[in-house]
Amino acid sequence: MVAVPLVVAEPVRVTSDSMAPTLHEGDHVLVDKVSGPAHDPGRRDVIAFNIPGVSGLVIKRVVGVAGDTVGLDNGQLVVNGHRVREPFVDLPHLVGTYYGPVHVPKGTVFTMGDNRGNSIDSRRFGPVPLGHVLGRVLCVIWPA
């Protein structure tokens, strides 16, 4: 019998600044594949996933899980009717930004980039099916 190596983590290069200031284009991050589709990502987790029609992995922050109602009110994230404090988001540059609210269906998560003004995320491509999630970003292993 041939042993098949089990890959539990994978290095991934960040290809945009949509997660700035948390992650920057050119950073290399370590993705924990054990917490992928088999384990539901939680709110605030940064995950790597595939989206049909988009080349390469997408890295975004989970802002809503199944059953949540998510929106932006004057740039501020609102989940289930409550404003969410996000110190990693530059709110002054988002004044006048509105979205939703939308419901997050079962078996999916809703993602946004930390750089909300320059991020293609679930606001554009919709909720991410858990089966498309590669895993959770653990840390930066090589900064840009």
C-alpha positions, 0 to 999 in steps of 0.5 A, a space after each residue: 500500500 502506498 502512503 499518501 501524504 496529508 497536507 494540513 497547511 499550504 503557503 499562499 501568495 496574496 495577489 491584491 490589496 483588498 485585505 489591507 491593512 491586514 494583508 498586503 499584495 505579495 504577502 505569503 500566508 499559511 492556510 490551515 486546510 484542516 479547518 476548511 469545508 469540514 469545519 465551519 469558518 466563523 465570523 472574523 476568520 480570514 479564509 482562502 477559497 475558490 470562486 468559479 470564473 476567478 483564477 487563483 485563490 481568493 482571500 477575504 474575511 468572513 463577516 456573516 455565517 449561515 442564518 445571519 443578515 449582513 449589510 453596510 450602513 454608512 460604511 459600518 458593518 451591521 450583522 443581525 441588526 447590530 453594528 460590528 466594531 472592526 478596528 482593521 477597517 478604515 471607516 472614514 474612507 467608507 462614509 456613504 457606503 451602503 449595502 444590503 441587508 442580505 440573508 446568508 443561506 445555509 451552507 455558506 459564508 459571506 465575505 468582505 475584504 478589509 479594504 472595503 472600498 477596493 475589494 471584490 467580495 461577496 457583495 459582488 459574487 454572493 455568499 461562498 459555499 463551504 465546499 469552496 473554502 480551502 481553509 483559514 489563514 493562520 498567519 503571514 509567513 513572508 511579508 511583502 
